[in-house]
Amino acid sequence: MEEFESWVRARQAALARSAYLLTGDLHLAEDLLQETLARVAARWHRLDRSRPPSAYASTVMHRLAIDAWRRRRVRPAEVLSDQHPELGGHGADVERRLVLRDALARLTPKQRAVLSLRFYEDLTEVQTADVLGISVSTVKTTARDALTRLRAVAPDLLADAIEDGSAR
C-alpha cells in the first residue's frame, strides 16, 4: 500500500482538477475523486504495470462520471452566491475561470468529458474513445459540437484559449 499512497500523493491534485472539470462542482468532484481512488486501491495489486496507473484512474473516473450523469438526469438547483470557494485568485483570472465554468456547464456531460480528456488531459482521439468506451468518430463529432457550442456561448474565452495555444 505504500506504493499506492505515494502514487496518490503525486497524482491527487491532477485527479482533483479532472474531477472538477467533469462535475463543475467542488463537492461532487471530491466525491468522484474519493470513489475513483477507492476503486483504484481495490485493484492496485492487479493493475497491469505496462500502463501507468493514472491511465486506469482516468478511465475509472470518467466512467464513474458518466454513470452519475445517467443516474442523475436532472441537475439539482444551484445556490448562487457572491463567493466561489472552488476558485482561487483575483481579478481577470477568477473572471475567466467563472466564464469557463459557466460555459462548460452549458455543454452536455459527454461533451465536457471529451473536452476534458482531449484538451486538459491531452489524450489522443483514440485514447479518449478508449477511456469513454465510445468510437473515435463519436469523439471527433462530440469535440467539434462542443467547441462550436463554446464558440457560441463564450466566444471571447475560446479566442483567448486559441491565442494561448491551449485549444486546437
C-alpha positions as CSV (number, residue, x, y, z in Angstrom):
1,M,0.0,0.0,0.0
2,E,3.0,2.3,0.4
3,E,3.4,2.4,-3.4
4,F,-0.3,3.3,-3.8
5,E,-0.1,6.1,-1.2
6,S,2.9,7.5,-2.9
7,W,1.1,7.5,-6.2
8,V,-1.9,9.2,-4.7
9,R,0.2,12.0,-3.2
10,A,1.8,12.6,-6.6
11,R,-1.4,12.5,-8.7
12,Q,-4.1,13.7,-6.3
13,A,-4.1,17.4,-7.4
14,A,-4.3,16.5,-11.1
15,L,-7.0,13.9,-10.5
16,A,-8.9,16.5,-8.4
17,R,-8.8,19.0,-11.2
18,S,-10.1,16.4,-13.7
19,A,-12.9,15.6,-11.3
20,Y,-13.8,19.2,-11.0
21,L,-13.8,19.7,-14.8
22,L,-16.1,16.7,-15.1
23,T,-18.6,17.7,-12.4
24,G,-18.4,21.5,-12.3
25,D,-19.0,21.3,-8.5
26,L,-16.4,21.1,-5.8
27,H,-18.3,18.7,-3.6
28,L,-19.3,16.4,-6.4
29,A,-15.6,16.5,-7.6
30,E,-14.4,15.4,-4.1
31,D,-16.9,12.5,-4.1
32,L,-15.9,11.5,-7.6
33,L,-12.2,11.6,-6.6
34,Q,-12.8,9.6,-3.5
35,E,-14.8,6.9,-5.3
36,T,-12.1,6.7,-8.1
37,L,-9.3,6.3,-5.5
38,A,-11.2,3.6,-3.7
39,R,-11.7,1.6,-6.9
40,V,-8.1,2.1,-7.9
41,A,-6.9,1.0,-4.4
42,A,-9.1,-2.1,-4.6
43,R,-7.4,-3.2,-7.9
44,W,-3.9,-1.8,-7.2
45,H,-2.1,-5.1,-6.9
46,R,-3.8,-6.4,-10.1
47,L,-3.1,-3.4,-12.3
48,D,-1.1,-4.0,-15.5
49,R,2.2,-2.2,-14.8
50,S,2.8,-1.8,-18.6
51,R,0.2,1.0,-18.4
52,P,0.6,3.9,-15.9
53,P,-1.9,3.7,-13.0
54,S,-3.0,7.2,-14.0
55,A,-4.5,5.9,-17.2
56,Y,-6.6,3.4,-15.3
57,A,-7.6,6.0,-12.7
58,S,-8.7,8.4,-15.5
59,T,-10.7,5.6,-17.1
60,V,-12.4,4.8,-13.8
61,M,-13.1,8.5,-13.1
62,H,-14.6,9.2,-16.5
63,R,-16.8,6.1,-16.4
64,L,-18.0,6.9,-12.9
65,A,-18.9,10.4,-14.0
66,I,-20.8,9.0,-17.0
67,D,-22.6,6.6,-14.7
68,A,-23.5,9.5,-12.4
69,W,-24.8,11.6,-15.3
70,R,-27.0,8.7,-16.4
71,R,-28.4,8.3,-12.9
72,R,-29.0,12.0,-12.4
73,R,-30.8,13.3,-15.5
74,V,-31.9,16.4,-13.7
75,R,-29.3,18.6,-12.1
76,P,-30.2,19.8,-8.6
77,A,-30.8,23.5,-8.2
78,E,-27.7,25.5,-7.7
79,V,-27.4,28.1,-5.0
80,L,-25.9,31.3,-6.2
81,S,-23.7,33.4,-4.0
82,D,-21.1,36.1,-4.4
83,Q,-18.3,33.7,-3.2
84,H,-16.8,31.0,-5.2
85,P,-14.9,28.7,-2.8
86,E,-13.7,26.5,-5.7
87,L,-11.9,29.3,-7.4
88,G,-8.7,30.9,-6.1
89,G,-7.0,34.1,-7.3
90,H,-8.2,37.5,-8.1
91,G,-9.3,39.8,-10.9
92,A,-9.3,38.7,-14.5
93,D,-8.1,35.2,-13.7
94,V,-11.1,34.5,-11.5
95,E,-13.4,36.1,-14.1
96,R,-12.0,33.9,-16.8
97,R,-12.5,30.8,-14.7
98,L,-16.1,31.7,-13.9
99,V,-16.8,32.2,-17.6
100,L,-15.2,28.8,-18.4
101,R,-17.2,27.1,-15.6
102,D,-20.4,28.7,-16.9
103,A,-19.6,27.8,-20.5
104,L,-18.7,24.2,-19.6
105,A,-22.0,23.9,-17.6
106,R,-23.9,24.6,-20.8
107,L,-22.3,21.6,-22.5
108,T,-23.7,18.0,-22.3
109,P,-21.8,15.7,-19.9
110,K,-20.3,13.8,-22.8
111,Q,-19.1,17.0,-24.4
112,R,-17.4,18.0,-21.1
113,A,-15.8,14.6,-20.8
114,V,-14.5,14.7,-24.3
115,L,-13.1,18.2,-24.0
116,S,-11.6,17.4,-20.6
117,L,-9.8,14.3,-21.9
118,R,-8.7,15.9,-25.2
119,F,-7.6,19.3,-24.1
120,Y,-6.9,19.1,-20.4
121,E,-5.6,15.5,-20.2
122,D,-4.1,15.9,-23.7
123,L,-5.2,12.5,-24.8
124,T,-5.5,11.5,-28.4
125,E,-8.8,10.8,-30.0
126,V,-8.2,7.1,-29.8
127,Q,-7.2,7.3,-26.1
128,T,-10.3,9.4,-25.4
129,A,-12.5,6.9,-27.2
130,D,-11.0,4.1,-25.2
131,V,-11.5,5.9,-21.8
132,L,-15.1,6.7,-22.6
133,G,-16.0,3.5,-24.3
134,I,-17.1,5.2,-27.5
135,S,-15.9,5.3,-31.1
136,V,-13.2,7.6,-32.4
137,S,-15.8,9.2,-34.8
138,T,-18.0,9.9,-31.8
139,V,-15.1,11.6,-30.1
140,K,-14.4,13.8,-33.1
141,T,-18.1,14.7,-33.6
142,T,-18.6,15.4,-29.9
143,A,-15.5,17.6,-29.7
144,R,-16.5,19.5,-32.8
145,D,-20.0,20.1,-31.5
146,A,-18.7,21.1,-28.0
147,L,-16.2,23.6,-29.5
148,T,-19.0,25.0,-31.7
149,R,-21.2,25.4,-28.6
150,L,-18.4,27.1,-26.7
151,R,-17.8,29.5,-29.6
152,A,-21.5,30.4,-29.4
153,V,-21.8,30.8,-25.6
154,A,-18.3,32.2,-24.8
155,P,-16.6,33.5,-27.9
156,D,-14.0,35.6,-26.0
157,L,-13.0,32.7,-23.9
158,L,-12.3,30.4,-26.8
159,A,-10.5,33.1,-28.7
160,D,-8.2,33.7,-25.6
161,A,-7.6,29.9,-25.4
162,I,-6.6,29.7,-29.1
163,E,-4.2,32.7,-28.6
164,D,-2.7,30.9,-25.6
165,G,-2.3,27.7,-27.6
166,S,-4.4,25.7,-25.2
167,A,-7.2,24.8,-27.7
168,R,-6.7,23.2,-31.1
